[in-house]
Structure formats: C-alpha cells, structure tokens
Amino acid sequence: MTFILSLVVGSLFAGAAYLMLRRSLVKLILGLVLLSHGTNLLLFLMGDGVVKGMPPFVDEATGVTPTTAADPLNQALILTAIVINFGFTAFILSLAYRANQAVNSDDLDDMVETDRL
C-alpha cells in the first residue's frame, strides 16, 4: 500500500510541475492545488505508515497500546495544511479574478500591462 501511495505522490508532484510550467493562470492555480494535495499525502506517508483501523489514542479496553496506536501528530499537521491550503487557494483565485478583469486574458505573457496599474 505504501508503494502505491508513493507512486500517487510522485504523479501528483509531476502533474503539478507540468501544470505550473504552462503559460495559463488557471493551469498555474490547478498545479498549486495538485502540489498541496501531494504534500498532504506525503505528510501522511511520512508517519509510521498506513495503520488500518488503529485510533490515535491509547485505550486499555480496546487493547490499543502506545506502539500500535496511530500517530496523531501527522493527522494534526495534515488538517492544518488543508486549512492553510484552502485559504491560500481562495486568495490566489481572487487575485486571478482581479488580474483577469484588469487584462482580459488568462495568458501570463499578456499580464505585463499590470505593472503599470
């Protein structure tokens, strides 16, 4: 399972790099979103591995010991990264909308005119 998820992370990073190198503002934003998803999945994989069905807390009644419990730090980091990425995406979408209103184009080469605004 870890190998498959590693391939998914690699393909997300490759797709993000490809999209960010295009000359379109929408493709740049989609590349940044893919990069954030790849980073979240990488943070998930950097933990103790994929532990199916183990809660992140120790409970004597269910038999979960500190060695078999899932690491809650990785989950907290991913949740924080999701919130930050959502805010960043909303901000960059608003900037792209304003740039499109000013230039009437999606091409980054046409946005040279915004330097004089």
C-alpha atoms as an extended CHARMM CRD file, in Angstrom:
* protein
*
       117  EXT
         1         1  MET       CA              0.0000000000        0.0000000000        0.0000000000  PROA      1               0.0000000000
         2         2  THR       CA              2.8580000000        2.3690000000        0.7900000000  PROA      2               0.0000000000
         3         3  PHE       CA              4.4170000000        1.7840000000       -2.6200000000  PROA      3               0.0000000000
         4         4  ILE       CA              1.1730000000        2.6200000000       -4.4240000000  PROA      4               0.0000000000
         5         5  LEU       CA              0.7190000000        5.7860000000       -2.3680000000  PROA      5               0.0000000000
         6         6  SER       CA              4.3220000000        6.7540000000       -3.1130000000  PROA      6               0.0000000000
         7         7  LEU       CA              3.5820000000        6.4360000000       -6.8330000000  PROA      7               0.0000000000
         8         8  VAL       CA              0.4960000000        8.6080000000       -6.3650000000  PROA      8               0.0000000000
         9         9  VAL       CA              2.5860000000       11.2640000000       -4.5770000000  PROA      9               0.0000000000
        10        10  GLY       CA              5.1360000000       11.2020000000       -7.3880000000  PROA      10              0.0000000000
        11        11  SER       CA              2.4630000000       11.5160000000      -10.0490000000  PROA      11              0.0000000000
        12        12  LEU       CA              0.8150000000       14.4060000000       -8.1640000000  PROA      12              0.0000000000
        13        13  PHE       CA              4.1450000000       16.2330000000       -7.9580000000  PROA      13              0.0000000000
        14        14  ALA       CA              4.8800000000       15.5540000000      -11.6240000000  PROA      14              0.0000000000
        15        15  GLY       CA              1.4410000000       16.7470000000      -12.6940000000  PROA      15              0.0000000000
        16        16  ALA       CA              1.7830000000       19.8460000000      -10.5190000000  PROA      16              0.0000000000
        17        17  ALA       CA              5.1860000000       20.6860000000      -12.0180000000  PROA      17              0.0000000000
        18        18  TYR       CA              3.8170000000       20.2150000000      -15.5250000000  PROA      18              0.0000000000
        19        19  LEU       CA              0.8010000000       22.4350000000      -14.9020000000  PROA      19              0.0000000000
        20        20  MET       CA              2.7950000000       25.1570000000      -13.1620000000  PROA      20              0.0000000000
        21        21  LEU       CA              5.1490000000       25.4410000000      -16.1470000000  PROA      21              0.0000000000
        22        22  ARG       CA              2.2770000000       26.2180000000      -18.5420000000  PROA      22              0.0000000000
        23        23  ARG       CA              1.5490000000       29.8190000000      -19.5430000000  PROA      23              0.0000000000
        24        24  SER       CA             -2.0210000000       29.9070000000      -18.2330000000  PROA      24              0.0000000000
        25        25  LEU       CA             -3.0610000000       31.3370000000      -14.8920000000  PROA      25              0.0000000000
        26        26  VAL       CA             -5.7700000000       28.7050000000      -14.3760000000  PROA      26              0.0000000000
        27        27  LYS       CA             -3.2790000000       25.8920000000      -15.0050000000  PROA      27              0.0000000000
        28        28  LEU       CA             -0.8960000000       27.5220000000      -12.5380000000  PROA      28              0.0000000000
        29        29  ILE       CA             -3.5890000000       27.5200000000       -9.8700000000  PROA      29              0.0000000000
        30        30  LEU       CA             -4.5220000000       23.8970000000      -10.6260000000  PROA      30              0.0000000000
        31        31  GLY       CA             -0.8450000000       22.9840000000      -10.3610000000  PROA      31              0.0000000000
        32        32  LEU       CA             -0.6240000000       24.6440000000       -6.9560000000  PROA      32              0.0000000000
        33        33  VAL       CA             -3.7050000000       22.7310000000       -5.8020000000  PROA      33              0.0000000000
        34        34  LEU       CA             -2.1960000000       19.4380000000       -7.0010000000  PROA      34              0.0000000000
        35        35  LEU       CA              1.0460000000       20.3120000000       -5.2370000000  PROA      35              0.0000000000
        36        36  SER       CA             -0.8060000000       20.9050000000       -1.9760000000  PROA      36              0.0000000000
        37        37  HSD       CA             -2.6370000000       17.5650000000       -2.2960000000  PROA      37              0.0000000000
        38        38  GLY       CA              0.6500000000       15.8000000000       -2.9920000000  PROA      38              0.0000000000
        39        39  THR       CA              2.2210000000       17.4480000000        0.0440000000  PROA      39              0.0000000000
        40        40  ASN       CA             -0.6710000000       16.3500000000        2.2640000000  PROA      40              0.0000000000
        41        41  LEU       CA             -0.3360000000       12.7800000000        1.0460000000  PROA      41              0.0000000000
        42        42  LEU       CA              3.4320000000       12.9360000000        1.5630000000  PROA      42              0.0000000000
        43        43  LEU       CA              2.9050000000       14.1090000000        5.1570000000  PROA      43              0.0000000000
        44        44  PHE       CA              0.5510000000       11.1720000000        5.6340000000  PROA      44              0.0000000000
        45        45  LEU       CA              3.1520000000        8.7360000000        4.3070000000  PROA      45              0.0000000000
        46        46  MET       CA              5.9550000000       10.2180000000        6.3950000000  PROA      46              0.0000000000
        47        47  GLY       CA              4.2550000000        8.9700000000        9.5480000000  PROA      47              0.0000000000
        48        48  ASP       CA              4.5730000000        5.4990000000       10.9620000000  PROA      48              0.0000000000
        49        49  GLY       CA              2.9870000000        4.0740000000        7.8540000000  PROA      49              0.0000000000
        50        50  VAL       CA             -0.5550000000        3.1960000000        6.9990000000  PROA      50              0.0000000000
        51        51  VAL       CA             -2.1370000000        1.6390000000       10.0810000000  PROA      51              0.0000000000
        52        52  LYS       CA             -5.6230000000        0.4520000000        9.2150000000  PROA      52              0.0000000000
        53        53  GLY       CA             -8.2270000000        0.6990000000       11.9100000000  PROA      53              0.0000000000
        54        54  MET       CA             -5.9880000000        1.9380000000       14.7210000000  PROA      54              0.0000000000
        55        55  PRO       CA             -7.1590000000        5.0130000000       16.5980000000  PROA      55              0.0000000000
        56        56  PRO       CA             -4.7210000000        7.8010000000       17.5000000000  PROA      56              0.0000000000
        57        57  PHE       CA             -5.2680000000        7.3180000000       21.2390000000  PROA      57              0.0000000000
        58        58  VAL       CA             -4.3520000000        4.6160000000       23.7350000000  PROA      58              0.0000000000
        59        59  ASP       CA             -7.2460000000        2.7080000000       25.2510000000  PROA      59              0.0000000000
        60        60  GLU       CA             -6.8900000000       -0.1780000000       27.6700000000  PROA      60              0.0000000000
        61        61  ALA       CA            -10.3600000000       -1.5730000000       26.8910000000  PROA      61              0.0000000000
        62        62  THR       CA             -9.7500000000       -1.9860000000       23.1530000000  PROA      62              0.0000000000
        63        63  GLY       CA             -6.1840000000       -3.1970000000       23.5520000000  PROA      63              0.0000000000
        64        64  VAL       CA             -4.5110000000       -0.3170000000       21.7130000000  PROA      64              0.0000000000
        65        65  THR       CA             -1.0160000000        0.1530000000       23.0990000000  PROA      65              0.0000000000
        66        66  PRO       CA              1.3190000000        3.1140000000       22.5010000000  PROA      66              0.0000000000
        67        67  THR       CA              3.2740000000        1.0460000000       19.9760000000  PROA      67              0.0000000000
        68        68  THR       CA              0.2050000000        0.1220000000       17.8720000000  PROA      68              0.0000000000
        69        69  ALA       CA             -1.6590000000        3.4410000000       18.0180000000  PROA      69              0.0000000000
        70        70  ALA       CA             -1.6350000000        5.7740000000       15.0460000000  PROA      70              0.0000000000
        71        71  ASP       CA              0.4410000000        8.9460000000       15.3600000000  PROA      71              0.0000000000
        72        72  PRO       CA             -1.8790000000       11.9410000000       15.9330000000  PROA      72              0.0000000000
        73        73  LEU       CA              0.8090000000       14.4840000000       15.0180000000  PROA      73              0.0000000000
        74        74  ASN       CA              0.6470000000       13.5830000000       11.3230000000  PROA      74              0.0000000000
        75        75  GLN       CA             -3.1260000000       13.9260000000       11.3490000000  PROA      75              0.0000000000
        76        76  ALA       CA             -2.9030000000       17.3420000000       13.0170000000  PROA      76              0.0000000000
        77        77  LEU       CA             -0.2880000000       18.5220000000       10.5030000000  PROA      77              0.0000000000
        78        78  ILE       CA             -2.4330000000       17.4040000000        7.5730000000  PROA      78              0.0000000000
        79        79  LEU       CA             -5.5360000000       19.1040000000        8.9730000000  PROA      79              0.0000000000
        80        80  THR       CA             -3.5800000000       22.3250000000        9.4570000000  PROA      80              0.0000000000
        81        81  ALA       CA             -2.1550000000       22.0790000000        5.9370000000  PROA      81              0.0000000000
        82        82  ILE       CA             -5.6350000000       21.5630000000        4.4740000000  PROA      82              0.0000000000
        83        83  VAL       CA             -6.9380000000       24.7190000000        6.1620000000  PROA      83              0.0000000000
        84        84  ILE       CA             -3.9220000000       26.7670000000        5.0770000000  PROA      84              0.0000000000
        85        85  ASN       CA             -4.1650000000       25.4590000000        1.5010000000  PROA      85              0.0000000000
        86        86  PHE       CA             -7.8620000000       26.3200000000        1.3640000000  PROA      86              0.0000000000
        87        87  GLY       CA             -7.1550000000       29.8980000000        2.4360000000  PROA      87              0.0000000000
        88        88  PHE       CA             -4.2590000000       30.1860000000        0.0100000000  PROA      88              0.0000000000
        89        89  THR       CA             -6.3730000000       28.8400000000       -2.8510000000  PROA      89              0.0000000000
        90        90  ALA       CA             -9.1810000000       31.2950000000       -2.0970000000  PROA      90              0.0000000000
        91        91  PHE       CA             -6.6790000000       34.1670000000       -2.0260000000  PROA      91              0.0000000000
        92        92  ILE       CA             -4.9680000000       33.1640000000       -5.2800000000  PROA      92              0.0000000000
        93        93  LEU       CA             -8.3580000000       32.7100000000       -7.0080000000  PROA      93              0.0000000000
        94        94  SER       CA             -9.3650000000       36.2220000000       -6.0110000000  PROA      94              0.0000000000
        95        95  LEU       CA             -6.0590000000       37.5730000000       -7.3380000000  PROA      95              0.0000000000
        96        96  ALA       CA             -6.5470000000       35.6840000000      -10.5980000000  PROA      96              0.0000000000
        97        97  TYR       CA            -10.0750000000       37.0490000000      -10.9360000000  PROA      97              0.0000000000
        98        98  ARG       CA             -8.8280000000       40.6120000000      -10.4390000000  PROA      98              0.0000000000
        99        99  ALA       CA             -5.9700000000       40.0990000000      -12.9050000000  PROA      99              0.0000000000
       100       100  ASN       CA             -8.4000000000       38.7230000000      -15.4770000000  PROA      100             0.0000000000
       101       101  GLN       CA            -10.6270000000       41.7670000000      -15.0200000000  PROA      101             0.0000000000
       102       102  ALA       CA             -7.6710000000       44.1240000000      -15.4990000000  PROA      102             0.0000000000
       103       103  VAL       CA             -6.0850000000       42.4160000000      -18.5310000000  PROA      103             0.0000000000
       104       104  ASN       CA             -8.9910000000       40.4290000000      -20.0640000000  PROA      104             0.0000000000
       105       105  SER       CA             -6.6820000000       37.4740000000      -20.6560000000  PROA      105             0.0000000000
       106       106  ASP       CA             -5.5940000000       34.2750000000      -18.9730000000  PROA      106             0.0000000000
       107       107  ASP       CA             -2.1340000000       34.2120000000      -20.5640000000  PROA      107             0.0000000000
       108       108  LEU       CA              0.7290000000       35.1980000000      -18.2720000000  PROA      108             0.0000000000
       109       109  ASP       CA              2.5690000000       36.8960000000      -21.1470000000  PROA      109             0.0000000000
       110       110  ASP       CA             -0.3050000000       39.3630000000      -21.5390000000  PROA      110             0.0000000000
       111       111  MET       CA             -0.1030000000       40.3890000000      -17.8850000000  PROA      111             0.0000000000
       112       112  VAL       CA              2.8580000000       42.7020000000      -18.4400000000  PROA      112             0.0000000000
       113       113  GLU       CA              0.3700000000       45.5850000000      -18.5590000000  PROA      113             0.0000000000
       114       114  THR       CA             -0.4650000000       45.1230000000      -14.8810000000  PROA      114             0.0000000000
       115       115  ASP       CA              2.9340000000       46.5220000000      -13.8870000000  PROA      115             0.0000000000
       116       116  ARG       CA              1.7000000000       49.9990000000      -14.7790000000  PROA      116             0.0000000000
       117       117  LEU       CA             -1.5710000000       49.8430000000      -12.8320000000  PROA      117             0.0000000000
